[in-house]
């Protein structure tokens, strides 16, 4: 007598379920079930039922906490593994519409404090935020924060004791700035845009800006100066340690190239 094609009633299924509760399958049987299930695709309805059955207290890991050693092992296993586009999409969709409690928000905020984002991450975030409309409530909060910063700029994370108001040295004149632009072939040393193509928002042409690599306005040595367009120069106001290191390497490369050219 075969059971193929037969569907047991709800009462039978419930009896079968109760009879299996607490039973542990031997590894050999688990392997057989795994092999038999290979290639099978579950219907949307079946997946939805599994999802519901695993929620909250019904989940077998509910109330359990991983040991520090287990967390470390899991972290090592996950390192270097790249998520597929489909997985990323599923994760993004799963998070949509979820409400994060105030306690969780505070925990996330505390964890992220002091972390410095790389320019690549900033660029990705900027791209993601483009075209998004901010709600009236959020706009009001941003406005209040900015007003507080205007009243007391010392509260801003980028405040460096009023360095931006310090005067430039006498050596930082038009001739000096022009000589640096000429050395850099009249190109921005970050995005490599030519000076002739630089335009403001109102379509007015402008000259390349000269940036002090170590942020010391008194140090006007040629090796401490580099040409940048306005957009790239704005980027250097944040993450100063990173940009100092970045431009020091860049200036070494410029002078190596000039030495080879003269040779």
VOPAGU-2260 file (C-alpha; in pm, 1 decimal, decimal comma):
REM VOPAGU-2260
SITE   aa  ch    i         X         Y         Z
SITE  UNK   A    0       0,0       0,0       0,0
SITE  UNK   A    1     151,3     332,3    -104,7
SITE  UNK   A    2      87,1     676,3      46,8
SITE  UNK   A    3     188,0     864,2    -269,8
SITE  UNK   A    4     -63,6    1127,3    -368,5
SITE  UNK   A    5    -262,7    1085,4     -46,5
SITE  UNK   A    6    -309,3    1383,2     185,7
SITE  UNK   A    7    -358,0    1305,2     556,9
SITE  UNK   A    8    -628,9    1495,5     740,0
SITE  UNK   A    9    -555,8    1778,0     983,9
SITE  UNK   A   10    -620,2    1547,7    1281,4
SITE  UNK   A   11    -374,4    1286,3    1144,8
SITE  UNK   A   12    -110,2    1550,8    1081,0
SITE  UNK   A   13    -150,2    1684,7    1434,2
SITE  UNK   A   14    -108,1    1330,4    1576,9
SITE  UNK   A   15     206,7    1278,5    1365,2
SITE  UNK   A   16     346,1    1614,1    1475,7
SITE  UNK   A   17     292,3    1536,1    1846,0
SITE  UNK   A   18     448,2    1191,4    1808,9
SITE  UNK   A   19     765,4    1348,0    1664,8
SITE  UNK   A   20     799,1    1620,8    1929,5
SITE  UNK   A   21    1126,8    1600,8    2124,9
SITE  UNK   A   22    1263,8    1320,8    1905,6
SITE  UNK   A   23    1614,5    1363,1    1769,0
SITE  UNK   A   24    1691,5    1219,5    1426,6
SITE  UNK   A   25    2017,5    1026,2    1378,5
SITE  UNK   A   26    2277,1    1193,1    1145,3
SITE  UNK   A   27    2225,3     924,8     876,5
SITE  UNK   A   28    1851,1     995,6     859,4
SITE  UNK   A   29    1913,9    1372,2     849,3
SITE  UNK   A   30    2153,6    1318,3     556,5
SITE  UNK   A   31    1890,7    1111,9     368,9
SITE  UNK   A   32    1624,2    1380,1     424,2
SITE  UNK   A   33    1871,1    1644,9     306,7
SITE  UNK   A   34    1950,2    1450,4     -13,9
SITE  UNK   A   35    1579,3    1384,7     -80,8
SITE  UNK   A   36    1500,3    1758,5     -38,0
SITE  UNK   A   37    1777,0    1875,7    -276,1
SITE  UNK   A   38    1644,3    2073,2    -569,5
SITE  UNK   A   39    1291,6    2097,6    -428,9
SITE  UNK   A   40    1140,0    2445,1    -434,7
SITE  UNK   A   41     883,1    2541,9    -175,1
SITE  UNK   A   42     570,0    2729,7    -272,7
SITE  UNK   A   43     518,1    3086,1    -145,7
SITE  UNK   A   44     242,2    2961,8      83,6
SITE  UNK   A   45     469,3    2693,1     236,7
SITE  UNK   A   46     747,4    2948,4     291,8
SITE  UNK   A   47     501,6    3187,7     454,5
SITE  UNK   A   48     383,1    2912,7     695,6
SITE  UNK   A   49     744,3    2823,2     787,6
SITE  UNK   A   50     818,3    3193,5     846,5
SITE  UNK   A   51     516,5    3227,8    1080,0
SITE  UNK   A   52     605,4    2909,3    1270,4
SITE  UNK   A   53     959,9    3041,9    1336,8
SITE  UNK   A   54     853,7    3379,1    1476,1
SITE  UNK   A   55     892,6    3487,6    1838,4
SITE  UNK   A   56     862,3    3226,4    2112,0
SITE  UNK   A   57     801,0    2950,4    1859,2
SITE  UNK   A   58    1157,9    2979,6    1728,8
SITE  UNK   A   59    1390,6    2710,9    1863,1
SITE  UNK   A   60    1655,8    2973,7    1951,7
SITE  UNK   A   61    1413,8    3204,0    2138,6
SITE  UNK   A   62    1561,8    3314,0    2475,2
SITE  UNK   A   63    1897,4    3150,6    2400,6
SITE  UNK   A   64    2217,6    3355,0    2383,8
SITE  UNK   A   65    2531,8    3269,4    2191,2
SITE  UNK   A   66    2854,1    3241,6    2387,1
SITE  UNK   A   67    3138,7    3484,5    2309,2
SITE  UNK   A   68    3335,8    3193,7    2158,4
SITE  UNK   A   69    3043,5    3094,8    1930,0
SITE  UNK   A   70    3001,4    3458,0    1817,5
SITE  UNK   A   71    3373,3    3477,9    1736,3
SITE  UNK   A   72    3357,0    3155,3    1531,1
SITE  UNK   A   73    3051,1    3281,7    1342,9
SITE  UNK   A   74    3230,3    3611,8    1270,1
SITE  UNK   A   75    3536,0    3425,1    1132,0
SITE  UNK   A   76    3314,0    3206,9     911,9
SITE  UNK   A   77    3127,6    3508,5     770,6
SITE  UNK   A   78    3440,4    3714,8     700,7
SITE  UNK   A   79    3518,2    3743,7     332,6
SITE  UNK   A   80    3182,4    3596,8     228,9
SITE  UNK   A   81    3000,7    3825,0     -13,1
SITE  UNK   A   82    2622,4    3836,3     -16,0
SITE  UNK   A   83    2456,0    3790,6    -353,8
SITE  UNK   A   84    2239,5    4069,9    -498,5
SITE  UNK   A   85    1929,0    3854,9    -443,1
SITE  UNK   A   86    2018,7    3805,7     -72,8
SITE  UNK   A   87    2081,5    4179,1     -26,8
SITE  UNK   A   88    1747,2    4254,5    -191,0
SITE  UNK   A   89    1564,7    4006,1      35,9
SITE  UNK   A   90    1730,1    4155,2     346,6
SITE  UNK   A   91    1637,8    4507,2     235,2
SITE  UNK   A   92    1273,4    4407,3     175,0
SITE  UNK   A   93    1256,8    4228,4     512,1
SITE  UNK   A   94    1365,3    4549,0     692,4
SITE  UNK   A   95    1112,2    4772,0     514,2
SITE  UNK   A   96     843,9    4914,1     741,0
SITE  UNK   A   97    1001,5    4772,4    1059,3
SITE  UNK   A   98     984,5    4994,8    1364,5
SITE  UNK   A   99    1303,6    5030,6    1566,9
SITE  UNK   A  100    1246,4    5102,9    1937,9
SITE  UNK   A  101    1406,8    5404,7    2107,0
SITE  UNK   A  102    1631,8    5176,9    2320,0
SITE  UNK   A  103    1760,8    4999,0    2006,3
SITE  UNK   A  104    1822,6    5335,2    1836,3
SITE  UNK   A  105    2027,7    5455,6    2132,9
SITE  UNK   A  106    2232,9    5133,6    2127,8
SITE  UNK   A  107    2303,5    5173,0    1753,2
SITE  UNK   A  108    2393,1    5540,0    1805,5
SITE  UNK   A  109    2636,1    5456,1    2091,4
SITE  UNK   A  110    2802,5    5184,0    1882,0
SITE  UNK   A  111    2850,1    5410,1    1578,1
SITE  UNK   A  112    2985,9    5706,8    1776,4
SITE  UNK   A  113    3346,2    5787,5    1691,8
SITE  UNK   A  114    3349,1    5569,5    1378,6
SITE  UNK   A  115    3503,4    5737,9    1073,4
SITE  UNK   A  116    3340,3    5656,4     741,4
SITE  UNK   A  117    3558,0    5614,2     433,2
SITE  UNK   A  118    3499,4    5850,3     135,2
SITE  UNK   A  119    3368,8    5549,4     -64,0
SITE  UNK   A  120    3102,7    5477,0     201,9
SITE  UNK   A  121    3006,7    5846,6     214,7
SITE  UNK   A  122    2968,6    5850,6    -166,1
SITE  UNK   A  123    2744,2    5540,3    -153,3
SITE  UNK   A  124    2529,3    5694,5     122,8
SITE  UNK   A  125    2501,3    6020,0     -72,1
SITE  UNK   A  126    2392,2    5831,8    -386,6
SITE  UNK   A  127    2134,8    5632,6    -186,4
SITE  UNK   A  128    1984,0    5950,4     -32,2
SITE  UNK   A  129    1950,6    6133,5    -368,2
SITE  UNK   A  130    1593,7    6213,1    -462,6
SITE  UNK   A  131    1453,6    6122,2    -119,1
SITE  UNK   A  132    1199,1    6363,4      24,9
SITE  UNK   A  133    1247,3    6444,3     393,2
SITE  UNK   A  134     931,4    6462,8     606,1
SITE  UNK   A  135     831,4    6795,7     767,3
SITE  UNK   A  136     912,5    6659,5    1113,0
SITE  UNK   A  137    1265,3    6550,4    1007,3
SITE  UNK   A  138    1325,0    6885,7     831,6
SITE  UNK   A  139    1224,8    7066,2    1152,5
SITE  UNK   A  140    1467,8    6855,3    1360,1
SITE  UNK   A  141    1754,1    6928,4    1114,2
SITE  UNK   A  142    1669,0    7299,7    1125,4
SITE  UNK   A  143    1679,2    7304,6    1510,7
SITE  UNK   A  144    2016,8    7120,1    1514,3
SITE  UNK   A  145    2169,0    7364,4    1261,4
SITE  UNK   A  146    2044,8    7665,2    1460,2
SITE  UNK   A  147    2211,6    7525,0    1773,5
SITE  UNK   A  148    2539,2    7482,5    1581,5
SITE  UNK   A  149    2522,7    7839,5    1450,3
SITE  UNK   A  150    2480,0    7971,1    1804,4
SITE  UNK   A  151    2764,8    7755,9    1935,7
SITE  UNK   A  152    2988,9    7609,9    1656,1
SITE  UNK   A  153    3202,0    7432,9    1920,4
SITE  UNK   A  154    2931,0    7164,5    1935,9
SITE  UNK   A  155    3003,8    7063,3    1574,6
SITE  UNK   A  156    3215,8    6742,4    1543,5
SITE  UNK   A  157    3447,4    6915,5    1290,5
SITE  UNK   A  158    3521,6    7216,2    1516,1
SITE  UNK   A  159    3899,3    7266,7    1547,3
SITE  UNK   A  160    3915,2    7578,7    1762,6
SITE  UNK   A  161    3846,8    7830,5    1483,4
SITE  UNK   A  162    4130,2    7726,8    1248,4
SITE  UNK   A  163    3931,8    7833,6     940,6
SITE  UNK   A  164    3942,7    8197,3    1062,8
SITE  UNK   A  165    4324,3    8201,2    1083,8
SITE  UNK   A  166    4495,1    8420,8     818,2
SITE  UNK   A  167    4716,9    8273,2     544,4
SITE  UNK   A  168    5090,8    8340,0     546,3
SITE  UNK   A  169    5235,1    8622,1     332,0
SITE  UNK   A  170    5402,1    8367,1     102,5
SITE  UNK   A  171    5058,9    8235,2      -1,2
SITE  UNK   A  172    5011,8    8491,6    -280,6
SITE  UNK   A  173    4883,2    8478,6    -642,8
SITE  UNK   A  174    5224,7    8380,5    -784,0
SITE  UNK   A  175    5258,9    8091,7    -537,3
SITE  UNK   A  176    4906,7    7961,8    -614,2
SITE  UNK   A  177    4962,4    7987,8    -989,2
SITE  UNK   A  178    5296,2    7800,4    -966,5
SITE  UNK   A  179    5121,5    7512,2    -782,1
SITE  UNK   A  180    4846,3    7497,8   -1048,2
SITE  UNK   A  181    5111,6    7491,6   -1320,7
SITE  UNK   A  182    5302,1    7210,4   -1143,0
SITE  UNK   A  183    4974,5    7008,9   -1123,9
SITE  UNK   A  184    4912,9    7060,8   -1500,2
SITE  UNK   A  185    4602,1    7272,9   -1419,5
SITE  UNK   A  186    4411,5    6962,3   -1304,4
SITE  UNK   A  187    4231,1    6876,9    -980,6
SITE  UNK   A  188    4445,6    6610,7    -813,5
SITE  UNK   A  189    4142,0    6413,9    -693,3
SITE  UNK   A  190    3891,7    6405,6    -979,9
SITE  UNK   A  191    4143,5    6521,2   -1249,4
SITE  UNK   A  192    3905,4    6779,5   -1398,4
SITE  UNK   A  193    4081,7    7047,0   -1602,1
SITE  UNK   A  194    4069,2    7405,5   -1477,4
SITE  UNK   A  195    3906,7    7523,3   -1801,6
SITE  UNK   A  196    3607,8    7294,8   -1744,7
SITE  UNK   A  197    3538,7    7404,8   -1385,2
SITE  UNK   A  198    3205,7    7583,7   -1336,4
SITE  UNK   A  199    3001,8    7706,5   -1039,2
SITE  UNK   A  200    2628,2    7631,1   -1000,5
SITE  UNK   A  201    2556,0    7955,5   -1187,0
SITE  UNK   A  202    2786,5    7835,3   -1472,4
SITE  UNK   A  203    3067,7    8080,9   -1390,4
SITE  UNK   A  204    3428,5    7959,1   -1451,9
SITE  UNK   A  205    3665,7    7951,3   -1152,2
SITE  UNK   A  206    4031,0    7874,8   -1077,7
SITE  UNK   A  207    4156,7    7564,0    -900,7
SITE  UNK   A  208    4175,5    7601,4    -522,9
SITE  UNK   A  209    4505,6    7541,2    -341,9
SITE  UNK   A  210    4476,9    7311,0     -43,6
SITE  UNK   A  211    4719,5    7293,2     252,4
SITE  UNK   A  212    4789,3    6921,3     299,1
SITE  UNK   A  213    4861,5    6938,3     675,5
SITE  UNK   A  214    4593,7    7210,7     728,6
SITE  UNK   A  215    4861,7    7454,6     852,2
SITE  UNK   A  216    4801,4    7786,1     673,1
SITE  UNK   A  217    5147,6    7913,4     768,2
SITE  UNK   A  218    5322,9    7621,0     598,0
SITE  UNK   A  219    5336,7    7734,2     232,9
SITE  UNK   A  220    5603,8    7491,6     117,0
SITE  UNK   A  221    5531,7    7357,8    -235,3
SITE  UNK   A  222    5521,0    7003,2     -97,0
SITE  UNK   A  223    5241,7    7106,0     141,1
SITE  UNK   A  224    5021,4    7252,3    -135,1
SITE  UNK   A  225    4800,1    7076,0    -389,9
SITE  UNK   A  226    4540,6    7182,0    -649,8
SITE  UNK   A  227    4176,5    7085,5    -599,7
SITE  UNK   A  228    3838,6    7181,3    -748,1
SITE  UNK   A  229    3572,6    7325,0    -514,0
SITE  UNK   A  230    3377,4    6997,8    -472,3
SITE  UNK   A  231    3690,5    6795,9    -385,9
SITE  UNK   A  232    3817,1    7074,0    -156,6
SITE  UNK   A  233    3489,1    7059,7      39,2
SITE  UNK   A  234    3545,9    6686,6     100,8
SITE  UNK   A  235    3873,7    6759,5     283,2
SITE  UNK   A  236    3685,2    6937,9     566,2
SITE  UNK   A  237    3595,5    6593,6     706,8
SITE  UNK   A  238    3815,5    6299,2     805,4
SITE  UNK   A  239    4128,9    6518,6     808,4
SITE  UNK   A  240    4370,1    6244,7     917,8
SITE  UNK   A  241    4272,4    6035,8     616,1
SITE  UNK   A  242    4315,0    6322,8     367,8
SITE  UNK   A  243    4651,3    6430,0     513,6
SITE  UNK   A  244    4784,0    6076,6     464,3
SITE  UNK   A  245    4623,1    6052,1     118,1
SITE  UNK   A  246    4771,5    6378,7     -15,6
SITE  UNK   A  247    5117,0    6313,7     131,6
SITE  UNK   A  248    5133,9    5998,6     -82,3
SITE  UNK   A  249    4993,4    6190,1    -379,6
SITE  UNK   A  250    5252,0    6471,1    -354,4
SITE  UNK   A  251    5537,2    6216,4    -340,7
SITE  UNK   A  252    5409,4    6064,1    -664,9
SITE  UNK   A  253    5386,2    6409,7    -828,0
SITE  UNK   A  254    5751,0    6492,5    -744,3
SITE  UNK   A  255    5870,0    6145,0    -856,6
SITE  UNK   A  256    5696,7    6201,9   -1190,4
SITE  UNK   A  257    5852,5    6549,5   -1222,2
SITE  UNK   A  258    6198,7    6408,6   -1139,2
SITE  UNK   A  259    6163,2    6143,7   -1413,5
SITE  UNK   A  260    6049,8    6411,9   -1659,3
SITE  UNK   A  261    6353,1    6632,6   -1582,0
SITE  UNK   A  262    6584,8    6328,9   -1601,8
